[in-house]
Amino acid sequence: MRLVFAGTPEVAVPALDALLASGRHEVVAVVTRPDAPAGRGRRLVASPVAERAEEAGIEVLKPARPRDEDFLARLREIAPDCCPVVAYGALLPKAALDIPAHGWVNLHFSLLPAWRGAAPVQHSIMAGDEVTGASTFQIEEGLDSGPVYGVLTEEIRPTDTSGDLLTRLAFAGAGLLAATMDGIEDGTLQAVPQPAEGISLAPKITVEDARLDWTAPALRVDRVVRGCAPAPGAWTTFRGERLKIMSVAPDPARTDLAPGTLAAAKNTVHVGTGSHAVQLQWVQPQGKKPMAAADWARGVRIAAGERLGES
């Protein structure tokens, strides 16, 4: 089939590579988000998908909005058979959805209908799910509600961050998306409507969502830290300034600390929660680089009874 691939971030590159390596399909163009400012100089930088497509010598389309008539006209000229999508980052209008004969097929990193939305991996970790996965489905105008072609499952490991899990799903899902294109082409794969039960939503994680509540149980604190890593990053406050909490380890043996209360020893830093304590492993003070929690504690000289999370 003639394919136009739509995607933007690094997590979409494995799927593009899988389709480029396919002996059955031709990726004739890529659709991605416009160049965005990055770095200290705020220089405009192309998306990872755009960079990979340019390396492969593929036409790159960067519409400001997918409903722009210039973009729709060019897509009609290209006349793709199908448009596979991974984390494109913009809503597709019906005028675009109607162009390819086999529509637009999205690789979504959850077991639909669970965790529809922009941040399925983060929400699955924060909710304490033990298993997640990826789904390929036909895009329609509803939010991740179209019929499903295929799924795969992936165990959530006890120390997984959203970055760890998303990386594994990106590579496993690349094979699923390529197999879905094969099945659509030869007519052996039919999309099945999603069940009406079991729907959950996964909106984008906000900075406020990532703020730690030290009165919550230690397992909840750990899940929020892992779910928000690497972005946007779980955080709290210390002496009126923001402190990013990059990793923690629950310590059931330490039950003597009130929520938010710090206890620093030579090589460890503990903080109380609503259940038992957690050990801080890596932190990032405001305006500084990430550092081991013990090094941070030595630098700030934590006083007895000092707490995290106080304004």
C-alpha positions in Angstrom: 0.0 0.0 0.0 1.0 3.6 -0.5 1.2 5.1 3.0 1.4 8.6 4.5 2.8 8.3 8.0 1.7 10.8 10.7 3.7 11.3 13.8 5.9 13.8 15.7 8.0 12.7 18.8 10.8 10.2 19.2 8.4 7.6 20.3 6.9 7.5 16.8 10.2 6.9 15.0 10.3 3.0 15.6 7.0 2.7 13.9 8.2 4.8 10.9 11.3 2.7 10.7 9.3 -0.5 10.7 7.1 0.7 7.8 10.2 1.9 5.9 11.7 -1.6 6.3 8.6 -3.3 5.1 8.8 -5.1 1.8 5.1 -4.7 1.2 4.4 -1.0 1.7 5.7 2.3 0.4 5.9 5.3 2.7 5.5 8.2 0.2 5.2 11.1 2.7 5.2 12.0 6.4 2.9 14.4 8.2 4.3 16.0 11.4 3.9 19.0 13.6 5.6 22.3 12.5 9.1 23.0 13.7 9.1 24.1 17.4 11.5 26.3 19.4 13.9 24.3 21.6 16.9 24.8 23.8 18.2 27.9 25.5 18.3 29.8 22.2 14.7 28.8 21.4 15.9 27.9 17.9 13.3 26.2 15.6 13.9 22.5 15.5 12.2 19.9 13.3 10.4 17.0 15.0 12.2 13.6 15.4 9.8 12.1 12.8 10.6 15.0 10.3 14.3 14.4 10.8 14.0 10.7 10.2 11.9 11.2 7.1 14.3 13.7 5.7 17.2 11.2 6.2 15.1 8.7 4.2 14.4 11.2 1.4 10.7 11.3 2.0 8.4 14.3 1.5 7.6 16.0 4.8 4.3 17.9 5.3 4.1 20.2 8.3 0.6 21.8 8.3 -0.1 24.4 11.0 -3.5 22.8 11.1 -4.6 19.6 9.4 -7.7 21.3 8.1 -5.6 23.8 6.0 -6.8 23.5 2.4 -3.2 23.5 1.0 -2.4 20.4 3.1 -5.7 18.6 2.2 -5.1 19.3 -1.5 -1.6 17.9 -1.3 -2.8 14.8 0.5 -5.4 14.3 -2.2 -2.6 14.5 -4.9 -0.5 11.9 -3.1 -3.6 9.7 -2.8 -2.5 7.3 0.0 -4.2 4.0 0.5 -3.8 4.4 4.3 -2.4 6.8 6.8 -0.8 5.1 9.9 -0.5 7.4 12.9 1.7 7.4 16.0 1.5 10.4 18.4 0.9 13.0 15.7 -0.4 15.6 18.2 -3.3 17.2 16.4 -7.0 16.4 15.8 -7.7 15.3 12.3 -10.8 16.7 10.5 -13.3 14.6 8.6 -12.0 16.1 5.4 -8.6 14.5 6.0 -10.0 11.3 7.4 -12.0 10.7 4.2 -9.0 10.9 1.8 -7.3 7.5 2.1 -9.3 4.5 1.0 -8.5 2.6 4.2 -8.6 5.7 6.5 -6.2 6.6 9.2 -5.0 3.9 11.6 -3.6 4.9 15.0 -1.2 3.1 17.2 -2.3 3.9 20.7 -0.4 2.9 23.8 -3.1 1.3 25.9 -5.6 -1.6 25.8 -8.6 0.3 24.5 -11.1 1.3 25.7 -8.9 1.9 28.7 -7.0 5.1 28.9 -8.3 7.0 25.9 -6.4 10.3 25.5 -3.0 11.9 25.3 -1.2 10.3 28.3 -2.2 6.6 28.5 1.1 5.3 29.8 1.5 7.9 32.5 -2.1 7.3 33.8 -1.7 3.5 33.7 1.4 3.7 36.0 -0.2 6.3 38.3 -3.3 4.1 38.6 -1.3 1.1 39.6 -2.1 -1.1 36.6 -0.1 -4.3 36.4 -0.6 -4.8 32.7 -1.0 -2.4 29.8 -0.4 -2.6 26.0 -0.9 -1.1 22.6 -3.8 -1.1 20.2 -4.2 -0.2 16.5 -7.6 1.3 15.6 -9.4 3.1 12.9 -9.5 6.8 13.7 -12.9 8.5 13.7 -14.1 11.8 15.0 -14.5 10.7 18.6 -11.6 10.5 21.0 -9.8 7.2 20.5 -13.1 5.5 20.1 -12.8 3.8 16.7 -12.9 0.1 16.1 -9.8 -1.9 17.0 -7.6 -4.0 14.5 -5.1 -5.5 16.9 -3.6 -5.4 20.4 -0.6 -6.5 22.3 0.0 -6.6 26.1 3.0 -5.5 28.2 3.6 -6.0 31.9 4.2 -2.9 34.0 7.3 -3.6 36.0 7.6 -2.4 39.6 10.2 0.2 38.9 9.0 1.3 35.4 8.8 5.0 34.7 6.6 6.2 31.9 9.7 6.7 29.8 10.8 3.1 30.3 7.4 1.7 29.5 6.7 3.9 26.6 10.1 2.9 25.0 9.2 -0.8 25.2 5.7 -0.1 23.8 7.1 2.0 21.0 9.2 -0.8 19.7 6.7 -3.6 20.3 3.9 -1.4 18.8 5.9 -0.8 15.7 5.6 -4.4 14.8 1.9 -4.4 15.6 1.3 -1.4 13.3 3.2 -3.0 10.4 1.3 -6.2 10.9 -2.0 -4.2 10.9 -1.0 -2.6 7.5 -0.3 -6.1 6.2 -3.7 -7.4 7.4 -5.6 -4.4 5.9 -3.9 -4.8 2.6 -4.6 -8.5 2.2 -8.1 -8.3 3.7 -7.5 -10.7 6.5 -8.0 -8.1 9.3 -11.3 -6.5 10.2 -11.7 -3.8 12.9 -13.9 -4.7 15.9 -15.9 -2.1 17.7 -14.7 -1.2 21.2 -16.8 -2.4 24.1 -19.0 0.1 25.8 -17.7 -0.9 29.2 -14.3 -0.3 30.7 -13.8 3.2 29.3 -11.2 5.4 31.1 -9.7 8.7 30.1 -6.1 9.8 30.1 -5.8 13.5 29.6 -2.4 15.2 29.4 -0.6 15.3 32.8 -0.5 18.9 34.1 2.1 20.4 36.3 -0.4 20.4 39.1 -1.2 16.7 38.6 2.5 16.1 39.2 2.6 17.8 42.6 3.2 15.2 45.3 0.7 14.8 48.2 2.8 13.5 51.1 -0.4 12.5 53.0 -1.0 9.8 50.3 0.3 6.3 50.9 3.9 5.5 49.9 2.8 3.4 46.9 0.8 6.3 45.5 3.7 8.7 45.9 6.0 6.1 44.1 3.5 5.7 41.3 3.1 9.5 40.7 6.9 9.9 40.7 7.3 7.0 38.1 4.3 8.1 36.1 5.6 11.6 35.7 9.1 10.6 34.8 10.7 11.9 32.7 8.0 14.6 32.0 6.6 16.7 33.4 8.4 15.5 36.5 6.9 15.0 40.0 7.6 17.9 42.4 7.2 19.3 45.8 8.5 22.4 47.7 11.3 22.8 50.1 11.9 26.1 51.9 9.5 27.8 49.5 11.2 26.6 46.3 10.2 23.9 43.9 12.1 20.6 44.2 11.7 17.9 41.5 11.5 14.4 42.8 13.0 12.2 40.1 13.0 8.8 41.9 12.0 7.3 45.2 12.0 3.8 46.8 9.2 2.9 49.3 10.7 1.7 52.6 8.1 -0.2 54.7 10.5 -0.5 57.6 10.5 3.2 58.2 7.2 4.2 59.9 8.3 6.9 62.3 8.0 10.0 60.0 4.9 12.2 59.7 3.8 13.0 56.1 6.3 15.3 54.5 8.9 15.1 57.3 12.5 14.7 56.3 15.1 12.5 57.9 18.7 12.7 56.5 21.5 10.3 57.4 25.0 10.0 56.0 23.9 8.3 52.7 20.1 8.3 52.8 17.2 10.7 52.9 13.7 9.6 53.9 10.5 11.4 53.8 7.2 10.4 55.5 4.0 9.7 53.7 0.5 8.7 54.7 1.7 5.1 55.3 5.4 4.3 55.6 8.3 6.4 54.4 10.0 6.6 51.0 13.7 7.0 50.4 14.5 9.9 48.1 17.0 8.7 45.4 17.4 11.5 42.9 16.2 15.1 43.1 16.6 18.3 41.1 16.5 21.6 43.0 15.1 24.7 41.3 17.7 26.0 38.8 20.2 23.2 39.3 21.1 19.9 37.7 19.8 16.5 39.0 21.7 15.1 41.9 21.7 12.2 44.4 19.3 13.0 47.3 22.1 12.5 49.9 24.3 15.0 48.2 21.4 17.5 48.1 20.7 16.9 51.8 24.3 17.6 52.7 24.3 20.8 50.8 21.1 22.2 52.3 21.7 20.9 55.8 18.2 19.7 56.7 17.2 20.6 60.2 15.3 18.3 62.5 11.5 18.4 61.8 11.8 20.1 58.3 9.2 19.1 55.9 8.6 18.9 52.2 5.4 20.4 50.6 5.1 23.4 52.8 4.7 26.8 51.1 
